């Protein structure tokens, strides 16, 4: 390990610009235009859409205060003008006839290069190649005239599959420690894994490889555990006896060629600023959206929502001229986390969970929007800290599912670090979409997976997400306040410790509620591997006798349920049994009759007891749907979706 530690030392000289130069999109290339898109499909009342595939080159002055927060930007190569360049894929969907547009730019942060927004808002299948009429799903965003934009930001996303990529500069002549965790969830031996960065030293004796069955177990080095380098970018691990498919393998090695990954934030900032405000790029190519955008909304799901937390926290919602980039943010299922992006040897795809990646950056304070003091570290901070100082805070509607309270520190969004309830600032609304798993398609059905103990949860967040987007748009357009937050709280007793007697989850036959969840702690990242410190208090939603979250937005069908739906699931035997099963939820159907449930020992009322007459359930669903419409948490057009599901 001595040779590895010696590799941390480096010295780099940089070229200084002869004079200050403003950041800008220096080149915006239109690679191709598909007009009309979606096989000519028309979206009333807007008409057809065009699809534009483009590539943007940005250049930023590294010494500008708007950019100096970017890790390693002071060591990055510079062009002849002293600027740091990066290139990003861009894709735009816009109404063919400009007068059909609503003058709103809807920017979706891609998730590992992939588009997921249409799957949520348009009930579409997940696809990156938006060519078929069906790829637009129900056409919700198009029928409302949004101009939709995607761009690459993650510098380690592999090209192909229609993914949007980003090419940041590499910091030359730098080596340092990189840490990998692998949970293979298969039994192939040896197991081949790709490294996040190329190895600077291919001697296996210079790496540290350990294994443990569970995250909470001590790291071990059994004699039959070994590895070899296939090449600088891949390793093969010979797996030891006594560990199942869900074991955690940790590798610490000397890596080289770190990327200036945080430049992705500046790239998003500058592309959106260009599309909103500029007439042309530096070469004179006209901005195809010039004069057509009044407001901009950013949406991100999961990793992409966590990216929005970082984007806001690091101060990128203002361009170098001080103009606001996004009027509104909509982070979905991001919990209380950020990303491992703006670091040397960063790995933006990592997300700290209960069983994996637990001590990667992105899991540390601050967890929430208001500026508070962390009683465990003494730090005072908040996701809004920089925008409050700059006066450019956007409106925010944040939505989470139930699993975010178990896997993603969501309770720390609503409490301080002592567990007391927090009030949100006026520009923030929080919503729990009750009893959902992390993400499910509109077409999903409950199913068993290879690694999870129980059938998964098929409930889809699209209908309330659509209503909340409409509310967010109205908020930034004419000041109409959105619905009040619906999020669990310590004040009203709907956010409780993760113990069975406090949560109140029913004793379903074959199901044992364990309260298993991620335990966030203070983490010392100055050592490798990082070391956990004091723990933060965390809580989960309280449930009723059916296992339904008391707080949050209940889908209409949850007001007349046929099953208990949860955000959590457990890993099954052979895959670290009993640990949380990633982002998957569960579904436990009710018995058909009273006799059946009594014979099973099920305390939950049967379907026959709940809905003794034909039409009872449909009536209850309709009543719930109408109330949600009145509360502006469901659109009138979506009522029929729920009614169709109960016929």
C-alpha positions, 0 to 999 in steps of 0.5 A: 500500500506504500506505493499507492499512498505515494501516488497521491502526491502530484504537481501540475502547472496550468496555463493562465489566460492572458485576459478574462473571458466569459463562459459560453456555448462556443459551438451548438451543432445541429446534427440532425432534425426529425420533422415531424417526430413520432411518425407524424403523430399529432398532439392536440391542440399543439400539433406535431413535434420536431426532434433535434439531435445536437452537440454542445461545446462549452468553455468556462473560465476556471477562476470565475467564482461561478466555476471555482467550486468545481473539483480539479478545474484549476488543474484541467487543461485549457484552450488557447483562451485559458478556458476549460472545454467540455462537450455534451450530447443534446436532444430537444423535442419542440412543437413544429409550429412555434405558436403551439409551444407554451414557452416553457422549457422542460429539462430532464436530467438524464439518469446514467444517460437515459431518459425516464421522464416520459415514462413518468409523465407520459405513461410511456415505456422507457426508451432513448430512441424516440422514433415511434408514435407509441414512444410518446406514451399518452402525449401529456407533455406534448399536448401541453406544448412543452419544449423538452430538453435533455443533455449529457452531464455524467462523464463516465456514461458509455456511449450507445443505446441512445444514451446522452453522453458528456466528455469532460477533460481528464486531469493529466499526470494524476494518480490517487486511490479509488475505491470500488464496491461490487455486489454481483448478485450472481455466482459466476466465478471468477467474476469480472468487473469494470473499474471506474478509472484505469489502474496505474499499477497492475500489480495485484499485490498493491491492491486491497481486496476484501469481502463481507456478507453484509454491509455491517459485517467486518471486512475479511480477506479469506485465503481463497479470495484473489484478483487479477487485472484483465487489463487496466480497466477490468479485474477478475475476482476469484470468489471465496467459499462461504459467501453468497451472490449478494456478498460485497467485494471492496477493492482499493487501488491506485487509479489514474486519469481523473475526470473533471466530473463536476464540469457537468453542472456547468454544462447543464447551466450553460446549455440551458442559459444559452437556450433561454437567453442567447441569440447565437453561439460564439460561431454565429449559429442561431439558437433555435429556441431564441425568443421562444422560452419564458420559463424553465423547469428542471426535473430529475428522477432518482440519481437525476433528482439527487443531481438537482440537489447538487446543482442547487447546493453548489450554486449553479442555478445562476449563470455567470451573468447572474441570470437564473437558470431554472425557475423551478426544480422537481426532484423525484425520489431523491430522498435526502441525498446528493451525488458523488460527482464533484470530487476527484475520482468521482463515481456519479453512478453510486448511491449509498444504500442499506446493503451497498455503497453505504459510505460513498459521498453524496450521503453527508450533511446537508440533507434538506433545504433550509439552512440548519446546524448539524449538531453532530459536526457543528456545520451550518448549511442547507441545499438553499444556502447559496441561492439564498445568498445570491437571491436566485432560489427556484420554486421546488416541488419535491416528491418521494416514494415510501422506499426513500424513507428506508433507503435514501434518508428522506426523514432527514429532509423533514427533521433536523439532525436531532430528530425535530420537525423542520418547517420548509421555506415558502419556496419548497413543497414536499410530497410523499406519494404513499406506499410506492416503490422507487419507480414503476412503469404505468404498465408494470404488474406485481412480479417476483424478481431474481433477488427479492423475497416478495412480489414487487409493487406495481403502483405508478406515480405518474398521475400525481406527478402530472398534477404537481407539474401543472401546479408548479408551472402555475406557481412560476407563471402567475404566482398561484400557490401549489397544494400544501405539502403532504409529507410525514412529520414528527409534529403530527406523529406520522413520522416514527422510529423504525420499530414495529410497535411504532410503525404499526405495520400489520402482522401479515402471514409470512411477512415480518416487518423488521424496520431494516433501513439505511442508517446515516452517520457522520463519515470520515472520507479522509481515510480509505475506506471511509469510517463511520461515526455518530449516527443521525436519528431517522424515521419512517412513515407510520401506517394504518392497520392495512399497512397504508402510510397515514401521511402523503398523497394516496392514489385513489385505488389506495383508498379502496385497496385490494392489497398492502403495498410497501416501498420496501422489499427484502433480499431472498436466500442466496442474495444476502437474505433479509437486507433491503432489496435495493429500490423494490417494494412489495405487494401482499394481496388481501384474502378473498373471503373472511373464512380464508383470512381467518384460516391464514391468520390474516388480520386484514379485512378480506375483499368480501368484507371490504366491498360486500356489494358490486360497485362498492370499490368503484364508488370508493375509488371515484370519491377518492379521485374527485377529492384529489382533483379538488385538492389539485393532486390529480388531473380530471383527465386521470380520473378515468385511468383509475376507474378503468382499473377497477372495472 
